[in-house]
Amino acid sequence: MYVKSPLNYTGGKFKLLNQIIPLFPKKIYIFCDIFAGGCNIGINIKANKIICNDINKEIIELFNYFKITNIEEILSELESTIYENNLSNSSKYGYEFYGCNSADGLSKYNKEFYTSLKNKYNLTNSIFFPLLLFIKILKRSNQKVFIKIY
């Protein structure tokens, strides 16, 4: 069983991992994922050292943040981001709480708050990983996102 990246990338390899991973040698000392994108291969390959490279350095730094931060802290920071920015939490409250349904989604409800969240991120002088992750997750749910690249 493989771990799916929380990031949605065109050309992502998650669905192909069952075909790709067996093609690699059993023992890999250094594995370099040169066009990592959502890092689906990099986070699932077994190697002594894994190097993920992508033109979008924020994504690589986000995955490095995942490596050094425990899951409880990440989830707590995401919950705080939801609460502080008045975003929906459908897993906790459901769709009806927000006057929405699962067929139409929550984008109408979240639009104003999401725009504010993007603007807040773009005003920061450094990468705040929980905020970046949340923006990327919202993007995955078909929200349009425009963030500055450092």
PyMOL commands that place a pseudoatom at each C-alpha (Angstrom):
pseudoatom trace, name=CA, resn=MET, resi=1, chain=A, elem=C, hetatm=0, pos=[0.000, 0.000, 0.000]
pseudoatom trace, name=CA, resn=TYR, resi=2, chain=A, elem=C, hetatm=0, pos=[1.332, 3.415, -0.940]
pseudoatom trace, name=CA, resn=VAL, resi=3, chain=A, elem=C, hetatm=0, pos=[0.962, 6.855, 0.624]
pseudoatom trace, name=CA, resn=LYS, resi=4, chain=A, elem=C, hetatm=0, pos=[-0.785, 9.425, -1.564]
pseudoatom trace, name=CA, resn=SER, resi=5, chain=A, elem=C, hetatm=0, pos=[0.624, 12.926, -1.651]
pseudoatom trace, name=CA, resn=PRO, resi=6, chain=A, elem=C, hetatm=0, pos=[-1.686, 15.610, -0.230]
pseudoatom trace, name=CA, resn=LEU, resi=7, chain=A, elem=C, hetatm=0, pos=[-0.832, 17.673, -3.300]
pseudoatom trace, name=CA, resn=ASN, resi=8, chain=A, elem=C, hetatm=0, pos=[-2.642, 17.303, -6.587]
pseudoatom trace, name=CA, resn=TYR, resi=9, chain=A, elem=C, hetatm=0, pos=[-0.317, 17.591, -9.570]
pseudoatom trace, name=CA, resn=THR, resi=10, chain=A, elem=C, hetatm=0, pos=[-1.057, 17.105, -13.236]
pseudoatom trace, name=CA, resn=GLY, resi=11, chain=A, elem=C, hetatm=0, pos=[0.935, 14.055, -14.248]
pseudoatom trace, name=CA, resn=GLY, resi=12, chain=A, elem=C, hetatm=0, pos=[1.051, 12.710, -10.687]
pseudoatom trace, name=CA, resn=LYS, resi=13, chain=A, elem=C, hetatm=0, pos=[2.274, 9.119, -10.501]
pseudoatom trace, name=CA, resn=PHE, resi=14, chain=A, elem=C, hetatm=0, pos=[0.229, 7.773, -7.596]
pseudoatom trace, name=CA, resn=LYS, resi=15, chain=A, elem=C, hetatm=0, pos=[-2.041, 5.608, -9.756]
pseudoatom trace, name=CA, resn=LEU, resi=16, chain=A, elem=C, hetatm=0, pos=[1.031, 4.175, -11.506]
pseudoatom trace, name=CA, resn=LEU, resi=17, chain=A, elem=C, hetatm=0, pos=[3.058, 3.300, -8.395]
pseudoatom trace, name=CA, resn=ASN, resi=18, chain=A, elem=C, hetatm=0, pos=[2.087, -0.396, -8.580]
pseudoatom trace, name=CA, resn=GLN, resi=19, chain=A, elem=C, hetatm=0, pos=[3.667, -0.469, -12.047]
pseudoatom trace, name=CA, resn=ILE, resi=20, chain=A, elem=C, hetatm=0, pos=[6.624, 1.873, -11.425]
pseudoatom trace, name=CA, resn=ILE, resi=21, chain=A, elem=C, hetatm=0, pos=[8.016, 0.815, -8.031]
pseudoatom trace, name=CA, resn=PRO, resi=22, chain=A, elem=C, hetatm=0, pos=[8.675, -2.850, -9.033]
pseudoatom trace, name=CA, resn=LEU, resi=23, chain=A, elem=C, hetatm=0, pos=[10.879, -1.610, -11.904]
pseudoatom trace, name=CA, resn=PHE, resi=24, chain=A, elem=C, hetatm=0, pos=[13.431, -0.160, -9.470]
pseudoatom trace, name=CA, resn=PRO, resi=25, chain=A, elem=C, hetatm=0, pos=[16.240, -2.238, -7.933]
pseudoatom trace, name=CA, resn=LYS, resi=26, chain=A, elem=C, hetatm=0, pos=[15.494, -3.872, -4.560]
pseudoatom trace, name=CA, resn=LYS, resi=27, chain=A, elem=C, hetatm=0, pos=[18.342, -1.977, -2.883]
pseudoatom trace, name=CA, resn=ILE, resi=28, chain=A, elem=C, hetatm=0, pos=[18.742, 1.704, -3.700]
pseudoatom trace, name=CA, resn=TYR, resi=29, chain=A, elem=C, hetatm=0, pos=[21.399, 3.793, -2.024]
pseudoatom trace, name=CA, resn=ILE, resi=30, chain=A, elem=C, hetatm=0, pos=[20.469, 7.200, -3.486]
pseudoatom trace, name=CA, resn=PHE, resi=31, chain=A, elem=C, hetatm=0, pos=[17.190, 7.812, -5.286]
pseudoatom trace, name=CA, resn=CYS, resi=32, chain=A, elem=C, hetatm=0, pos=[16.726, 11.119, -7.088]
pseudoatom trace, name=CA, resn=ASP, resi=33, chain=A, elem=C, hetatm=0, pos=[13.214, 12.122, -8.135]
pseudoatom trace, name=CA, resn=ILE, resi=34, chain=A, elem=C, hetatm=0, pos=[14.262, 14.825, -10.603]
pseudoatom trace, name=CA, resn=PHE, resi=35, chain=A, elem=C, hetatm=0, pos=[10.774, 16.120, -11.467]
pseudoatom trace, name=CA, resn=ALA, resi=36, chain=A, elem=C, hetatm=0, pos=[9.123, 15.418, -8.119]
pseudoatom trace, name=CA, resn=GLY, resi=37, chain=A, elem=C, hetatm=0, pos=[5.925, 17.474, -8.446]
pseudoatom trace, name=CA, resn=GLY, resi=38, chain=A, elem=C, hetatm=0, pos=[3.613, 16.061, -5.772]
pseudoatom trace, name=CA, resn=CYS, resi=39, chain=A, elem=C, hetatm=0, pos=[6.423, 13.676, -4.681]
pseudoatom trace, name=CA, resn=ASN, resi=40, chain=A, elem=C, hetatm=0, pos=[4.327, 10.503, -5.016]
pseudoatom trace, name=CA, resn=ILE, resi=41, chain=A, elem=C, hetatm=0, pos=[7.358, 8.456, -6.049]
pseudoatom trace, name=CA, resn=GLY, resi=42, chain=A, elem=C, hetatm=0, pos=[9.781, 10.095, -3.629]
pseudoatom trace, name=CA, resn=ILE, resi=43, chain=A, elem=C, hetatm=0, pos=[7.587, 9.500, -0.584]
pseudoatom trace, name=CA, resn=ASN, resi=44, chain=A, elem=C, hetatm=0, pos=[6.976, 5.846, -1.486]
pseudoatom trace, name=CA, resn=ILE, resi=45, chain=A, elem=C, hetatm=0, pos=[10.374, 4.606, -2.665]
pseudoatom trace, name=CA, resn=LYS, resi=46, chain=A, elem=C, hetatm=0, pos=[12.649, 2.661, -0.298]
pseudoatom trace, name=CA, resn=ALA, resi=47, chain=A, elem=C, hetatm=0, pos=[16.202, 4.019, -0.387]
pseudoatom trace, name=CA, resn=ASN, resi=48, chain=A, elem=C, hetatm=0, pos=[18.992, 5.003, 1.997]
pseudoatom trace, name=CA, resn=LYS, resi=49, chain=A, elem=C, hetatm=0, pos=[18.768, 8.581, 0.761]
pseudoatom trace, name=CA, resn=ILE, resi=50, chain=A, elem=C, hetatm=0, pos=[15.989, 10.217, -1.249]
pseudoatom trace, name=CA, resn=ILE, resi=51, chain=A, elem=C, hetatm=0, pos=[16.445, 13.480, -3.119]
pseudoatom trace, name=CA, resn=CYS, resi=52, chain=A, elem=C, hetatm=0, pos=[13.349, 15.191, -4.491]
pseudoatom trace, name=CA, resn=ASN, resi=53, chain=A, elem=C, hetatm=0, pos=[13.864, 17.999, -6.961]
pseudoatom trace, name=CA, resn=ASP, resi=54, chain=A, elem=C, hetatm=0, pos=[11.307, 20.324, -8.500]
pseudoatom trace, name=CA, resn=ILE, resi=55, chain=A, elem=C, hetatm=0, pos=[11.259, 23.813, -9.978]
pseudoatom trace, name=CA, resn=ASN, resi=56, chain=A, elem=C, hetatm=0, pos=[8.790, 24.796, -7.229]
pseudoatom trace, name=CA, resn=LYS, resi=57, chain=A, elem=C, hetatm=0, pos=[11.068, 24.945, -4.190]
pseudoatom trace, name=CA, resn=GLU, resi=58, chain=A, elem=C, hetatm=0, pos=[8.133, 25.617, -1.845]
pseudoatom trace, name=CA, resn=ILE, resi=59, chain=A, elem=C, hetatm=0, pos=[6.820, 22.118, -2.498]
pseudoatom trace, name=CA, resn=ILE, resi=60, chain=A, elem=C, hetatm=0, pos=[10.165, 20.511, -1.683]
pseudoatom trace, name=CA, resn=GLU, resi=61, chain=A, elem=C, hetatm=0, pos=[10.445, 22.618, 1.473]
pseudoatom trace, name=CA, resn=LEU, resi=62, chain=A, elem=C, hetatm=0, pos=[6.884, 21.596, 2.389]
pseudoatom trace, name=CA, resn=PHE, resi=63, chain=A, elem=C, hetatm=0, pos=[7.834, 17.912, 2.145]
pseudoatom trace, name=CA, resn=ASN, resi=64, chain=A, elem=C, hetatm=0, pos=[10.935, 18.584, 4.254]
pseudoatom trace, name=CA, resn=TYR, resi=65, chain=A, elem=C, hetatm=0, pos=[8.581, 20.173, 6.816]
pseudoatom trace, name=CA, resn=PHE, resi=66, chain=A, elem=C, hetatm=0, pos=[6.543, 16.940, 6.772]
pseudoatom trace, name=CA, resn=LYS, resi=67, chain=A, elem=C, hetatm=0, pos=[9.700, 14.938, 7.504]
pseudoatom trace, name=CA, resn=ILE, resi=68, chain=A, elem=C, hetatm=0, pos=[10.640, 16.943, 10.610]
pseudoatom trace, name=CA, resn=THR, resi=69, chain=A, elem=C, hetatm=0, pos=[7.186, 17.713, 12.048]
pseudoatom trace, name=CA, resn=ASN, resi=70, chain=A, elem=C, hetatm=0, pos=[4.985, 15.141, 13.759]
pseudoatom trace, name=CA, resn=ILE, resi=71, chain=A, elem=C, hetatm=0, pos=[1.507, 14.573, 12.389]
pseudoatom trace, name=CA, resn=GLU, resi=72, chain=A, elem=C, hetatm=0, pos=[-0.279, 15.813, 15.532]
pseudoatom trace, name=CA, resn=GLU, resi=73, chain=A, elem=C, hetatm=0, pos=[1.425, 19.201, 15.215]
pseudoatom trace, name=CA, resn=ILE, resi=74, chain=A, elem=C, hetatm=0, pos=[0.574, 19.460, 11.507]
pseudoatom trace, name=CA, resn=LEU, resi=75, chain=A, elem=C, hetatm=0, pos=[-3.084, 18.560, 12.131]
pseudoatom trace, name=CA, resn=SER, resi=76, chain=A, elem=C, hetatm=0, pos=[-3.292, 20.995, 15.041]
pseudoatom trace, name=CA, resn=GLU, resi=77, chain=A, elem=C, hetatm=0, pos=[-1.881, 23.805, 12.896]
pseudoatom trace, name=CA, resn=LEU, resi=78, chain=A, elem=C, hetatm=0, pos=[-4.345, 22.988, 10.110]
pseudoatom trace, name=CA, resn=GLU, resi=79, chain=A, elem=C, hetatm=0, pos=[-7.257, 23.023, 12.579]
pseudoatom trace, name=CA, resn=SER, resi=80, chain=A, elem=C, hetatm=0, pos=[-6.061, 26.407, 13.856]
pseudoatom trace, name=CA, resn=THR, resi=81, chain=A, elem=C, hetatm=0, pos=[-5.815, 27.714, 10.285]
pseudoatom trace, name=CA, resn=ILE, resi=82, chain=A, elem=C, hetatm=0, pos=[-9.392, 26.591, 9.601]
pseudoatom trace, name=CA, resn=TYR, resi=83, chain=A, elem=C, hetatm=0, pos=[-10.670, 28.218, 12.789]
pseudoatom trace, name=CA, resn=GLU, resi=84, chain=A, elem=C, hetatm=0, pos=[-8.679, 31.468, 12.513]
pseudoatom trace, name=CA, resn=ASN, resi=85, chain=A, elem=C, hetatm=0, pos=[-9.717, 32.001, 8.885]
pseudoatom trace, name=CA, resn=ASN, resi=86, chain=A, elem=C, hetatm=0, pos=[-13.405, 31.012, 9.249]
pseudoatom trace, name=CA, resn=LEU, resi=87, chain=A, elem=C, hetatm=0, pos=[-13.021, 28.218, 6.689]
pseudoatom trace, name=CA, resn=SER, resi=88, chain=A, elem=C, hetatm=0, pos=[-15.372, 25.262, 6.514]
pseudoatom trace, name=CA, resn=ASN, resi=89, chain=A, elem=C, hetatm=0, pos=[-14.713, 22.066, 8.425]
pseudoatom trace, name=CA, resn=SER, resi=90, chain=A, elem=C, hetatm=0, pos=[-17.110, 19.657, 6.748]
pseudoatom trace, name=CA, resn=SER, resi=91, chain=A, elem=C, hetatm=0, pos=[-15.567, 16.592, 8.386]
pseudoatom trace, name=CA, resn=LYS, resi=92, chain=A, elem=C, hetatm=0, pos=[-16.562, 18.041, 11.756]
pseudoatom trace, name=CA, resn=TYR, resi=93, chain=A, elem=C, hetatm=0, pos=[-19.819, 19.861, 10.953]
pseudoatom trace, name=CA, resn=GLY, resi=94, chain=A, elem=C, hetatm=0, pos=[-21.013, 18.459, 7.627]
pseudoatom trace, name=CA, resn=TYR, resi=95, chain=A, elem=C, hetatm=0, pos=[-22.166, 20.402, 4.577]
pseudoatom trace, name=CA, resn=GLU, resi=96, chain=A, elem=C, hetatm=0, pos=[-25.587, 21.483, 5.840]
pseudoatom trace, name=CA, resn=PHE, resi=97, chain=A, elem=C, hetatm=0, pos=[-23.974, 23.514, 8.633]
pseudoatom trace, name=CA, resn=TYR, resi=98, chain=A, elem=C, hetatm=0, pos=[-22.573, 25.793, 5.904]
pseudoatom trace, name=CA, resn=GLY, resi=99, chain=A, elem=C, hetatm=0, pos=[-25.727, 25.809, 3.771]
pseudoatom trace, name=CA, resn=CYS, resi=100, chain=A, elem=C, hetatm=0, pos=[-24.024, 23.614, 1.151]
pseudoatom trace, name=CA, resn=ASN, resi=101, chain=A, elem=C, hetatm=0, pos=[-24.200, 20.041, -0.101]
pseudoatom trace, name=CA, resn=SER, resi=102, chain=A, elem=C, hetatm=0, pos=[-21.607, 17.501, -1.190]
pseudoatom trace, name=CA, resn=ALA, resi=103, chain=A, elem=C, hetatm=0, pos=[-22.620, 17.727, -4.860]
pseudoatom trace, name=CA, resn=ASP, resi=104, chain=A, elem=C, hetatm=0, pos=[-21.948, 21.473, -5.068]
pseudoatom trace, name=CA, resn=GLY, resi=105, chain=A, elem=C, hetatm=0, pos=[-19.073, 21.523, -2.582]
pseudoatom trace, name=CA, resn=LEU, resi=106, chain=A, elem=C, hetatm=0, pos=[-17.985, 24.297, -0.250]
pseudoatom trace, name=CA, resn=SER, resi=107, chain=A, elem=C, hetatm=0, pos=[-16.180, 26.632, -2.654]
pseudoatom trace, name=CA, resn=LYS, resi=108, chain=A, elem=C, hetatm=0, pos=[-18.909, 29.301, -2.545]
pseudoatom trace, name=CA, resn=TYR, resi=109, chain=A, elem=C, hetatm=0, pos=[-18.829, 29.336, 1.244]
pseudoatom trace, name=CA, resn=ASN, resi=110, chain=A, elem=C, hetatm=0, pos=[-15.017, 29.391, 1.412]
pseudoatom trace, name=CA, resn=LYS, resi=111, chain=A, elem=C, hetatm=0, pos=[-14.326, 31.810, -1.461]
pseudoatom trace, name=CA, resn=GLU, resi=112, chain=A, elem=C, hetatm=0, pos=[-14.043, 35.034, 0.565]
pseudoatom trace, name=CA, resn=PHE, resi=113, chain=A, elem=C, hetatm=0, pos=[-12.126, 33.382, 3.413]
pseudoatom trace, name=CA, resn=TYR, resi=114, chain=A, elem=C, hetatm=0, pos=[-9.869, 31.541, 0.963]
pseudoatom trace, name=CA, resn=THR, resi=115, chain=A, elem=C, hetatm=0, pos=[-9.030, 34.790, -0.852]
pseudoatom trace, name=CA, resn=SER, resi=116, chain=A, elem=C, hetatm=0, pos=[-8.146, 36.363, 2.485]
pseudoatom trace, name=CA, resn=LEU, resi=117, chain=A, elem=C, hetatm=0, pos=[-5.979, 33.343, 3.333]
pseudoatom trace, name=CA, resn=LYS, resi=118, chain=A, elem=C, hetatm=0, pos=[-4.089, 33.588, 0.005]
pseudoatom trace, name=CA, resn=ASN, resi=119, chain=A, elem=C, hetatm=0, pos=[-3.520, 37.305, 0.540]
pseudoatom trace, name=CA, resn=LYS, resi=120, chain=A, elem=C, hetatm=0, pos=[-2.249, 36.682, 4.068]
pseudoatom trace, name=CA, resn=TYR, resi=121, chain=A, elem=C, hetatm=0, pos=[0.201, 34.083, 2.760]
pseudoatom trace, name=CA, resn=ASN, resi=122, chain=A, elem=C, hetatm=0, pos=[1.404, 36.357, -0.050]
pseudoatom trace, name=CA, resn=LEU, resi=123, chain=A, elem=C, hetatm=0, pos=[2.153, 39.133, 2.459]
pseudoatom trace, name=CA, resn=THR, resi=124, chain=A, elem=C, hetatm=0, pos=[4.463, 36.954, 4.546]
pseudoatom trace, name=CA, resn=ASN, resi=125, chain=A, elem=C, hetatm=0, pos=[8.201, 37.236, 4.015]
pseudoatom trace, name=CA, resn=SER, resi=126, chain=A, elem=C, hetatm=0, pos=[8.816, 33.580, 4.709]
pseudoatom trace, name=CA, resn=ILE, resi=127, chain=A, elem=C, hetatm=0, pos=[7.151, 30.294, 4.000]
pseudoatom trace, name=CA, resn=PHE, resi=128, chain=A, elem=C, hetatm=0, pos=[4.632, 29.392, 6.710]
pseudoatom trace, name=CA, resn=PHE, resi=129, chain=A, elem=C, hetatm=0, pos=[4.181, 25.706, 6.015]
pseudoatom trace, name=CA, resn=PRO, resi=130, chain=A, elem=C, hetatm=0, pos=[0.785, 25.063, 7.638]
pseudoatom trace, name=CA, resn=LEU, resi=131, chain=A, elem=C, hetatm=0, pos=[-0.685, 27.933, 5.643]
pseudoatom trace, name=CA, resn=LEU, resi=132, chain=A, elem=C, hetatm=0, pos=[1.001, 26.771, 2.429]
pseudoatom trace, name=CA, resn=LEU, resi=133, chain=A, elem=C, hetatm=0, pos=[-0.243, 23.227, 2.981]
pseudoatom trace, name=CA, resn=PHE, resi=134, chain=A, elem=C, hetatm=0, pos=[-3.767, 24.449, 3.580]
pseudoatom trace, name=CA, resn=ILE, resi=135, chain=A, elem=C, hetatm=0, pos=[-3.694, 26.551, 0.425]
pseudoatom trace, name=CA, resn=LYS, resi=136, chain=A, elem=C, hetatm=0, pos=[-2.438, 23.550, -1.551]
pseudoatom trace, name=CA, resn=ILE, resi=137, chain=A, elem=C, hetatm=0, pos=[-5.170, 21.322, -0.100]
pseudoatom trace, name=CA, resn=LEU, resi=138, chain=A, elem=C, hetatm=0, pos=[-7.811, 23.892, -1.024]
pseudoatom trace, name=CA, resn=LYS, resi=139, chain=A, elem=C, hetatm=0, pos=[-6.311, 24.059, -4.497]
pseudoatom trace, name=CA, resn=ARG, resi=140, chain=A, elem=C, hetatm=0, pos=[-6.724, 20.301, -4.700]
pseudoatom trace, name=CA, resn=SER, resi=141, chain=A, elem=C, hetatm=0, pos=[-10.425, 20.785, -4.041]
pseudoatom trace, name=CA, resn=ASN, resi=142, chain=A, elem=C, hetatm=0, pos=[-10.580, 22.847, -7.241]
pseudoatom trace, name=CA, resn=GLN, resi=143, chain=A, elem=C, hetatm=0, pos=[-10.060, 26.263, -5.699]
pseudoatom trace, name=CA, resn=LYS, resi=144, chain=A, elem=C, hetatm=0, pos=[-7.946, 28.514, -7.916]
pseudoatom trace, name=CA, resn=VAL, resi=145, chain=A, elem=C, hetatm=0, pos=[-4.759, 29.578, -6.188]
pseudoatom trace, name=CA, resn=PHE, resi=146, chain=A, elem=C, hetatm=0, pos=[-2.172, 32.225, -6.927]
pseudoatom trace, name=CA, resn=ILE, resi=147, chain=A, elem=C, hetatm=0, pos=[0.689, 32.393, -4.481]
pseudoatom trace, name=CA, resn=LYS, resi=148, chain=A, elem=C, hetatm=0, pos=[4.018, 34.032, -4.906]
pseudoatom trace, name=CA, resn=ILE, resi=149, chain=A, elem=C, hetatm=0, pos=[7.063, 31.860, -5.450]
pseudoatom trace, name=CA, resn=TYR, resi=150, chain=A, elem=C, hetatm=0, pos=[10.181, 32.720, -3.433]
for i in range(1, 150): cmd.bond("trace and resi %d" % i, "trace and resi %d" % (i + 1))
show_as sticks, trace
zoom trace
